[in-house]
């Protein structure tokens, strides 16, 4: 398979015109060509969504692939065998995004995670941290998720982990070569994650702006942030999904169930749970501050739609809103594309993907136009390939039919 006369975004930089040869599912050659006017199409690495929840349904992974996401990083899957089953199924198939997973998360007894999955394991102090991490490794977790959430965003008050326990978890994970990811809801959670040596923070506060000290410390320590702006926008009651449902490049392929989900009003959620200080503008300002300080930002949606529980941040299509919001927050289009390709691959140790280079997997996305100048061009999908196999987008979307 060969792509001729295309603009190439290789995961880091732009080749204005070039040729890419794929052989046996692997990129064999990348050849720049003389620029003779702008190319009509752009070839990119398959997108990586750095924060999702698959919840046991491979249809979500098929939906992701249909919209250009070739790898998903799941951030909470329970019970433990489920994550392994999903990973195995996705690895053996080429009609769905590949899956990596944290497995279950860590929180205190009675904490926010326990309200979601009451039977999930908990930590009652630092002495239990090493055994917890060892158990997750034995189950196949590929990174460790830590919940630092007092429940305020969800209209409740629950305990959260203390500094000593989080530090012990981070050290136990680091000793085993695993990244840690902290779910936060406020600036206090980010500060705790910094003090504890957590590698990665996901989400961004709505009721306050992260201050310059936090941004500078995160940059100095190399902490990576996944702000999940598409989810924060929804949580704040903003109608971001409408821009996806109304886009003619996406709308024809959106099943009706998903179109209804992403355009559903969330104003009541914002009003009931978040309080008067909640404002999506705070999230955008925080991401801008982090980015300007030199903090690496990754694209993650927090997609969590499942049959019977439709949610307004859905797999695959929501990454295109996330990219647009990252640009709105101050990243350039190229930096936003890095955040969805080479940056998550590097941070999470996915050395075989995220770039268009000889020897790497042919996980590829071809779009019409130039997303390195107009980020919304990622929505004009001409083709998606996973390991060199072209995705039958209609067949992948058929998994959504008949699902309520």
C-alpha positions as CSV (number, residue, x, y, z in Angstrom):
1,X,0.0,0.0,0.0
2,X,1.3,3.4,-0.9
3,X,0.2,7.0,-0.2
4,X,1.4,9.4,-2.9
5,X,1.5,13.2,-3.0
6,X,0.1,13.7,0.5
7,X,1.0,16.2,3.2
8,X,2.4,14.2,6.0
9,X,2.2,15.1,9.7
10,X,4.6,12.5,11.1
11,X,3.6,13.0,14.8
12,X,6.0,15.9,15.3
13,X,6.5,17.9,12.2
14,X,5.0,18.5,8.8
15,X,6.3,17.3,5.4
16,X,4.4,19.4,2.9
17,X,4.4,16.7,0.2
18,X,5.6,13.2,0.4
19,X,5.1,9.5,-0.1
20,X,4.5,6.7,2.4
21,X,4.9,3.0,1.7
22,X,3.3,0.4,3.9
23,X,4.3,-3.2,3.9
24,X,2.8,-6.0,6.0
25,X,1.1,-3.6,8.4
26,X,4.3,-1.6,9.0
27,X,5.5,1.7,7.6
28,X,8.3,0.8,5.2
29,X,9.3,4.1,3.7
30,X,8.7,7.8,4.2
31,X,9.9,9.9,1.3
32,X,9.6,13.7,1.0
33,X,8.7,14.9,-2.5
34,X,9.3,18.3,-4.1
35,X,6.5,20.7,-3.2
36,X,4.5,21.6,-6.2
37,X,1.6,23.4,-4.6
38,X,-0.4,22.3,-1.6
39,X,-1.4,18.7,-1.2
40,X,-5.2,18.1,-1.0
41,X,-4.9,15.4,1.7
42,X,-3.0,15.0,4.9
43,X,-1.7,11.7,6.3
44,X,-1.4,11.5,10.1
45,X,-0.7,8.8,12.7
46,X,-3.8,7.2,14.0
47,X,-5.1,9.3,16.9
48,X,-4.6,8.2,20.5
49,X,-7.4,9.1,23.0
50,X,-5.5,9.3,26.3
51,X,-8.6,9.0,28.6
52,X,-11.6,6.8,27.9
53,X,-13.9,4.3,29.6
54,X,-14.9,1.3,27.5
55,X,-17.1,-0.4,30.1
56,X,-16.9,-3.8,28.6
57,X,-18.4,-3.1,25.1
58,X,-16.2,-3.6,22.1
59,X,-18.7,-1.5,20.1
60,X,-17.1,1.6,21.6
61,X,-13.7,0.5,20.2
62,X,-15.2,0.0,16.8
63,X,-16.8,3.5,17.0
64,X,-13.5,5.0,18.0
65,X,-11.7,3.5,15.0
66,X,-14.4,4.7,12.6
67,X,-13.6,8.3,13.6
68,X,-9.8,8.0,13.4
69,X,-8.9,6.8,16.9
70,X,-6.6,3.8,16.6
71,X,-5.6,3.5,20.3
72,X,-7.6,4.2,23.4
73,X,-6.2,4.4,26.9
74,X,-8.9,3.2,29.3
75,X,-8.8,4.8,32.8
76,X,-11.1,2.6,34.8
77,X,-12.3,-0.9,34.0
78,X,-13.9,-3.3,36.6
79,X,-13.9,-6.2,37.4
80,X,-10.2,-6.9,36.5
81,X,-10.8,-9.8,34.1
82,X,-12.9,-7.5,31.9
83,X,-10.0,-5.2,31.0
84,X,-7.9,-8.2,30.0
85,X,-10.7,-9.7,27.9
86,X,-11.1,-6.3,26.1
87,X,-7.4,-5.9,25.5
88,X,-7.2,-9.4,24.1
89,X,-10.2,-9.0,21.8
90,X,-8.9,-5.6,20.5
91,X,-5.3,-6.9,19.9
92,X,-6.6,-9.8,17.8
93,X,-8.9,-7.6,15.6
94,X,-8.3,-4.8,13.1
95,X,-11.8,-3.5,13.1
96,X,-11.5,-1.7,16.5
97,X,-9.1,0.6,18.3
98,X,-6.5,-1.1,20.3
99,X,-6.9,-0.8,24.1
100,X,-4.6,-0.2,27.0
101,X,-6.1,0.0,30.5
102,X,-5.5,1.0,34.1
103,X,-7.8,-1.7,35.3
104,X,-9.4,-0.7,38.6
105,X,-8.5,2.6,40.3
106,X,-7.3,3.3,43.8
107,X,-9.2,5.3,46.4
108,X,-10.0,5.3,50.1
109,X,-12.8,3.4,51.7
110,X,-16.0,5.3,51.1
111,X,-14.3,7.5,48.5
112,X,-15.6,8.7,45.1
113,X,-14.5,5.5,43.4
114,X,-16.5,3.4,45.9
115,X,-19.6,5.3,44.9
116,X,-19.1,4.2,41.3
117,X,-18.0,0.6,42.0
118,X,-18.7,-0.2,45.7
119,X,-16.9,-3.6,45.5
120,X,-13.7,-2.2,44.0
121,X,-10.5,-2.5,46.2
122,X,-9.6,0.5,48.4
123,X,-6.5,1.7,50.3
124,X,-6.6,2.5,54.0
125,X,-3.1,3.9,54.3
126,X,0.4,3.8,52.8
127,X,1.3,0.4,54.2
128,X,-1.2,-1.2,51.7
129,X,0.1,0.7,48.6
130,X,2.7,-1.8,47.5
131,X,0.4,-4.8,47.6
132,X,-2.3,-2.8,45.8
133,X,0.1,-2.0,42.9
134,X,1.4,-5.5,42.8
135,X,-2.1,-6.8,42.5
136,X,-2.9,-4.4,39.6
137,X,0.3,-5.5,37.8
138,X,-0.7,-9.2,38.2
139,X,-4.1,-8.3,36.7
140,X,-2.4,-6.7,33.7
141,X,-2.8,-3.0,34.5
142,X,-0.6,-0.9,32.2
143,X,-0.6,2.2,34.4
144,X,-2.0,3.0,37.8
145,X,-5.0,5.3,38.3
146,X,-5.4,7.3,41.6
147,X,-8.6,9.1,42.5
148,X,-8.0,12.4,44.3
149,X,-11.6,13.6,44.5
150,X,-13.6,14.9,47.5
151,X,-16.9,14.5,45.6
152,X,-17.8,18.2,45.4
153,X,-18.1,18.1,41.6
154,X,-20.6,15.4,41.9
155,X,-22.7,17.0,44.7
156,X,-21.3,14.9,47.6
157,X,-18.7,15.0,50.3
158,X,-16.4,11.9,50.5
159,X,-12.9,11.2,51.8
160,X,-9.9,11.4,49.5
161,X,-6.4,9.8,49.8
162,X,-3.8,11.5,51.9
163,X,-0.3,12.5,50.8
164,X,1.5,9.6,52.4
165,X,-0.7,7.1,50.7
166,X,-0.5,8.7,47.2
167,X,3.3,9.0,47.6
168,X,3.5,5.3,48.4
169,X,1.4,4.3,45.4
170,X,3.5,6.5,43.1
171,X,6.7,5.0,44.4
172,X,5.4,1.4,44.1
173,X,4.3,2.0,40.6
174,X,7.6,3.7,39.6
175,X,9.5,0.7,41.1
176,X,7.6,-1.5,38.6
177,X,8.1,0.8,35.6
178,X,4.5,2.0,35.5
179,X,3.1,5.5,35.1
180,X,0.6,6.9,37.6
181,X,-2.4,9.0,36.6
182,X,-4.3,11.1,39.2
183,X,-8.0,12.0,38.7
184,X,-8.5,15.5,40.2
185,X,-11.4,17.9,40.7
186,X,-9.6,20.9,42.1
187,X,-6.3,22.7,42.5
188,X,-5.7,21.0,45.9
189,X,-5.7,17.6,44.1
190,X,-3.1,18.8,41.6
191,X,-0.8,20.1,44.4
192,X,-1.1,16.8,46.2
193,X,-0.2,14.9,43.0
194,X,2.8,17.1,42.5
195,X,4.0,16.6,46.1
196,X,3.5,12.8,45.8
197,X,5.4,12.5,42.5
198,X,2.4,11.4,40.4
199,X,3.4,11.4,36.7
200,X,0.1,12.4,35.1
201,X,-3.0,14.4,36.0
202,X,-6.3,14.1,34.3
203,X,-9.2,16.6,34.3
204,X,-9.0,20.3,35.1
205,X,-11.0,22.3,37.7
206,X,-14.1,24.2,36.7
207,X,-14.5,26.3,39.8
208,X,-11.0,27.8,39.9
209,X,-8.0,28.5,37.7
210,X,-4.7,26.7,38.3
211,X,-2.2,29.3,39.5
212,X,1.2,30.0,38.0
213,X,3.0,28.2,40.8
214,X,1.2,25.0,40.0
215,X,1.9,25.3,36.3
216,X,5.6,26.1,36.9
217,X,6.0,23.2,39.3
218,X,4.3,20.8,37.0
219,X,6.6,21.9,34.1
220,X,9.7,21.6,36.3
221,X,8.8,18.1,37.4
222,X,7.7,16.9,33.9
223,X,4.2,16.2,35.0
224,X,1.8,15.6,32.1
225,X,-1.8,16.8,32.0
226,X,-4.8,15.3,30.3
227,X,-7.5,18.0,30.8
228,X,-10.4,16.2,29.2
229,X,-11.8,19.5,28.0
230,X,-14.7,17.8,26.1
231,X,-15.9,16.3,29.3
232,X,-15.3,19.4,31.4
233,X,-17.3,21.4,28.8
234,X,-20.2,19.0,29.1
235,X,-20.0,19.0,32.9
236,X,-20.2,22.8,32.9
237,X,-23.4,22.6,30.8
238,X,-21.8,24.1,27.6
239,X,-23.3,22.7,24.4
240,X,-20.0,21.6,22.8
241,X,-21.4,18.5,21.3
242,X,-23.7,20.6,19.0
243,X,-20.6,21.6,17.0
244,X,-20.0,17.9,16.2
245,X,-23.6,17.0,15.4
246,X,-23.9,20.0,13.1
247,X,-20.7,19.4,11.2
248,X,-21.5,18.0,7.8
249,X,-18.2,16.1,7.8
250,X,-19.3,14.1,10.8
251,X,-23.1,14.2,11.0
252,X,-23.9,11.7,8.2
253,X,-22.0,9.0,10.1
254,X,-23.4,9.8,13.6
255,X,-26.0,7.2,14.7
256,X,-29.1,8.9,16.0
257,X,-28.6,7.6,19.5
258,X,-25.2,9.3,19.6
259,X,-26.4,12.5,17.9
260,X,-29.0,12.8,20.6
261,X,-26.5,12.1,23.4
262,X,-23.9,14.7,22.4
263,X,-26.5,17.4,22.0
264,X,-28.4,16.7,25.2
265,X,-28.6,19.7,27.5
266,X,-26.5,19.4,30.7
267,X,-27.4,22.7,32.3
268,X,-29.2,21.0,35.2
269,X,-26.0,19.0,36.0
270,X,-24.0,22.2,36.1
271,X,-26.5,24.1,38.2
272,X,-27.1,21.3,40.7
273,X,-23.6,20.1,41.4
274,X,-21.0,22.7,40.6
275,X,-22.0,25.9,42.4
276,X,-21.8,29.5,41.3
277,X,-18.0,29.5,40.6
278,X,-18.1,26.8,38.0
279,X,-17.2,28.1,34.6
280,X,-15.7,26.3,31.6
281,X,-13.6,29.4,30.9
282,X,-11.6,28.5,34.0
283,X,-10.7,25.2,32.5
284,X,-9.6,26.8,29.2
285,X,-7.5,29.4,31.2
286,X,-5.8,26.7,33.2
287,X,-4.9,24.7,30.2
288,X,-3.5,27.8,28.5
289,X,-1.4,28.5,31.7
290,X,-0.1,25.0,31.8
291,X,0.8,25.0,28.1
292,X,2.5,28.4,28.3
293,X,4.6,27.1,31.3
294,X,5.8,24.2,29.2
295,X,3.7,21.4,30.6
296,X,3.0,18.7,28.1
297,X,-0.8,18.4,27.5
298,X,-2.4,15.2,26.0
299,X,-5.7,14.8,24.2
300,X,-8.1,12.7,26.1
301,X,-11.9,12.9,26.0
302,X,-13.1,10.9,29.0
303,X,-15.6,9.2,26.6
304,X,-17.9,7.0,28.7
305,X,-20.9,6.3,26.6
306,X,-22.4,2.8,27.0
307,X,-25.6,1.1,25.8
308,X,-28.4,2.0,28.2
309,X,-26.5,5.0,29.6
310,X,-25.9,7.4,26.8
311,X,-23.4,10.1,27.6
312,X,-22.6,13.3,25.7
313,X,-18.9,12.5,25.3
314,X,-18.8,9.5,23.0
315,X,-16.0,7.4,21.7
316,X,-14.1,8.5,18.5
317,X,-16.1,11.5,17.4
318,X,-15.4,13.4,20.7
319,X,-11.6,13.5,20.0
320,X,-12.3,16.0,17.3
321,X,-14.0,18.4,19.8
322,X,-11.1,17.8,22.2
323,X,-8.6,18.9,19.5
324,X,-10.6,22.0,18.8
325,X,-10.8,22.9,22.5
326,X,-7.0,22.4,22.9
327,X,-6.5,25.0,20.1
328,X,-9.0,27.3,21.8
329,X,-6.9,27.0,24.9
330,X,-3.8,28.1,23.2
331,X,-2.1,25.2,21.5
332,X,-1.3,25.5,17.8
333,X,-3.0,23.0,15.5
334,X,0.3,21.1,15.2
335,X,0.7,21.1,19.0
336,X,-2.8,19.7,19.4
337,X,-2.0,17.0,16.9
338,X,1.1,16.1,18.8
339,X,-1.1,15.8,21.9
340,X,-3.1,13.1,20.2
341,X,-0.3,11.2,18.5
342,X,3.4,11.2,19.5
343,X,3.0,12.7,22.9
344,X,0.7,10.1,24.5
345,X,2.7,7.3,22.7
346,X,5.9,8.6,24.3
347,X,4.5,9.2,27.7
348,X,2.8,5.9,28.1
349,X,5.6,3.9,26.4
350,X,3.8,3.0,23.2
351,X,7.0,2.9,21.2
352,X,5.5,1.3,18.1
353,X,2.9,4.0,17.2
354,X,2.1,7.7,17.3
355,X,4.5,8.6,14.5
356,X,4.9,8.0,10.8
357,X,8.3,6.5,10.6
358,X,9.8,3.4,9.1
359,X,9.5,0.4,11.3
360,X,6.4,1.6,13.2
361,X,2.8,0.3,13.0
362,X,0.8,1.5,10.0
363,X,-1.9,3.0,12.3
364,X,-2.9,5.9,10.0
365,X,-5.5,8.6,9.4
366,X,-6.0,10.3,6.0
367,X,-8.1,13.5,5.9
368,X,-9.0,16.0,3.3
369,X,-7.5,19.4,3.9
370,X,-4.7,20.6,6.2
371,X,-5.3,20.0,10.0
372,X,-1.9,21.5,10.7
373,X,-3.5,24.9,9.9
374,X,-7.2,24.2,10.5
375,X,-7.6,21.6,13.3
376,X,-11.2,20.8,12.3
377,X,-9.9,19.2,9.1
378,X,-9.4,16.0,11.2
379,X,-13.1,15.6,10.8
380,X,-12.9,15.2,7.0
381,X,-11.9,11.6,7.2
382,X,-11.0,9.9,3.9
383,X,-9.7,6.7,5.5
384,X,-8.5,5.0,8.7
385,X,-6.0,2.1,8.8
386,X,-5.0,-0.1,11.8
387,X,-1.8,-2.1,11.2
388,X,-2.2,-1.4,7.5
389,X,-5.8,-2.7,7.3
390,X,-8.3,-0.2,6.1
391,X,-11.2,0.3,8.4
392,X,-14.6,-0.4,7.0
393,X,-16.2,2.6,8.6
394,X,-19.8,1.6,7.8
395,X,-19.3,-1.9,9.3
396,X,-17.8,-0.4,12.5
397,X,-20.7,2.0,12.8
398,X,-23.1,-0.9,12.3
399,X,-22.2,-1.9,15.8
400,X,-24.3,1.0,17.0
401,X,-27.5,0.1,15.2
402,X,-30.3,-1.1,17.3
403,X,-28.5,0.0,20.5
404,X,-30.6,2.2,22.8
